[in-house]
Amino acid sequence: MKILNKIFMMVILSASALLLSGCEKDDETANVSFITTYPVVSLVGEQWEVLQVGEAFTDPGAEAFEGETAIEYTTSGTVDPNVPGVYVLTYTAVNQDGFSGSIRRYVGVVTPEAAAIDLSGQYKRNAGALGVSTVTQIEPGLFETDNIGGVAAPGPSTTVRFFHYDVGQLGVPPQDVQGSEFAAVDATVIPGVSYTWSVINSGYGAAPRTFVKL
């Protein structure tokens, strides 16, 4: 009988310990959401815009949702339509659990002289893999290359857009390319001859890369 009583007490103690452990777990996770709906931010209007110097700019803004519920967003960055250059506006929303989502708009303020120059064509890098970059004009002042770094095999993962905002000056803002961010600095062009820039990406070195027109 003593043995049975001892076993019975051990069972009661074990059950009590499990019950207490369960209560502690509930307390630790009280008011914590394990399922969150990430905010989705989308642009109103175009993501890439070209303005002539002096042309008025009105930000069309964005829309932000958490599931089907519209939520507030904030905007960072400004555009000076009187100063040639590349401007980035970032729209960010935060959901009820503190998770954020964002999207960017790119505005190139372009001089008439730069807008009149078409940089389209093929350019070959003069070092490294000697890769060929195909530059395409999207609209006056805005271009796309399929080979930002001059690698041997260009494609969607090396395709970026850039502005020719003033004669001889290029702007390649930070942009997402298939999950990797690319940008370029110290970007210059000699129309009809060549262009040079330094790629900003973890997979590329910081040395200037020059592409000569074919």
N, C-alpha and C positions, 0 to 999 in steps of 0.2 A: 504493500500500500504506500509506504514511504517513497518507493521508487516511482510509482505512478504519480504521486503528488508532485514529485520533483520534475518529472517530465511535463506534467500539466503546467507547472509554474514557468518552465522554460518556454513552452509554447505561447503562454500569455505574454511573457516578456518580449519574445520575438515579434509577436503581432503588434504589441504596443510600440516597439521600436520602428517597425515599418510604418505604422500609422503616423508617428511623430515625424519620420523622415518625409512622408508624403506631405504633411502639413508644412514643413520647412520649405519643400520644393515649391508648393503653391505660393508661399510668402515671397520667395525669391523671384518668382516670375509674374507676380501680380502686376497688372497694368502694362505688361509688355506685349507688343504685337509681334507675332511671328510671321505674319503675312502682310506684306506692304505692297501697295500699288504705286509704282514709280511714276513720277510726273513726266508727262510728255509735252514738249514745247515745240511748236511749229510756227514757221514764219508766215506772216501775211505779206504777199508780194514776193519779189525775186530775192534770192540769196546773194547774187552778184549784181551790183548796179554800177553804172558808169555815169558820172556827171561831168559836164563841161564846167571849167572854172567860172565861178560867178552864178551858176545855175542854182536855184533854190532847192533845198532838200527837205522833204517831209518824211519822217520815219513812219512807215506803215505799221510797225509794231509786230506783235506776235500773239499767239494763243497758247494757253497752258491748261492742261487737264490732268486731274488725278482720277483715273477711270473715266466716268462720264460727267464728273463734276468739274466745272471751270474753277481755276484757282488763280491767284495773283502771281505776277512775275515782276522781276526787276530788270532794268536795262543798264548796262555799263558801256562806256565809250561814247564819243561824240564825233560829229562830222563838221569840218570847217570847209564849206564849199568855195571859199575864196583862196584856199591854199592847196596847190597840187600835192597829191599824196594818196596813200592807201589808208583807209579807216576801217576799224573793225568794231561792230556793235555786238554785244553778247547779251542774250536774253536768258534769264535763269529763274526757275521755279523750284520751290521746296515743298515736299508733301508733309503730311501730318506727323510722320515718323522721322523727319529730318533729312530724308534723302532728296538729292537735287538732280535736276536735269537741265540742260542748256542747249542753245543753238546759236550760231553766229551768222551775221550778215556782213558782207564785204562791200565797201563803197570806194570806188576809185574816182578821185577828182582829177580830171585829165585836161591838159592844155590842148587848145585846138591844133597846135603844131604836132603834138604827139599823136593825137587822134587821126591825123591825116596820113600817118605812116603805117603800112601793113608789114608786120614782121613775119608773116607766114612763110613757111619753107622748111627745108631740112637742114639741120646743123649737126656737124660731127665733132664730138669731143676730141681735143687735141692731146689727150693723155689717157692713162688707165686702159679701160676696155675699148676705147675709141668708139663708144656707142653713138648711134644716131638718134637725134631728137627731132621729132616732127612737131613743128609749131603751127597751130591753127588759130585764125582770128575768129573769136566768138562774136564780137562787135567792135567798132573802133575803140581802141584803147584797152580792150580785154582779150587775152589770149590763153591758149592751153597748150601744154607740152606733154607728150606721152613718156618723157624720159628726163625727169628733173636732174638725175645724177649722171647721166651718160653711161648707164650700164649696158651690158651686151644685149640683153633681151628686155626691151621696154614693154610696158603693158599697163593695165588698170592700176596696179599697185605702185606705179611710179608716175602717174598722171596728175598734174596739178594745174591750177589756173594762176595767172599773174596779170598785173596791169603794166602798161607802158604809160605812166602818168605824166612824164615830161620827157622832152627829147633827150635820149641817152640814159634815162632813169627807169628802172623796173621795180615793181613792188610785188613780192611773193609772200602774202600773209600766211600765218599758221592755219592749216586746214587738215581735216581728217581724210585720210586716204586708206580705205579698207582697214580701219582699225589702227592705223599708224599716223602720227602727226608729222607733216612736212611743212617746212618754210624755207626761205632763202634770204640771206642778207648780203649787203655789198653788191647788189645786183645792178649791173650796167649793161648798156647795149650800144654798139656802133651799127646803126641801121644798115642792112644790106651786107654787113661784114661778119659780125660775131656778137656774142653776148657772154657775160661772165657773172657767176654768183657762187656763194658758198652755201651748201645745203645744210639745213638744220634738221637732223634726224639721228637717232641713236645708232643707226646702222651705217652712217656715212661719216667720213672725216671732215674736218673743218676747212681744209685747203680750198682755195678758189678753183672753180671748174670753168674752163673756157670752151665754148662751142663755136666752131667756124662754119659759116654758111656754105653749103655745097652748090 
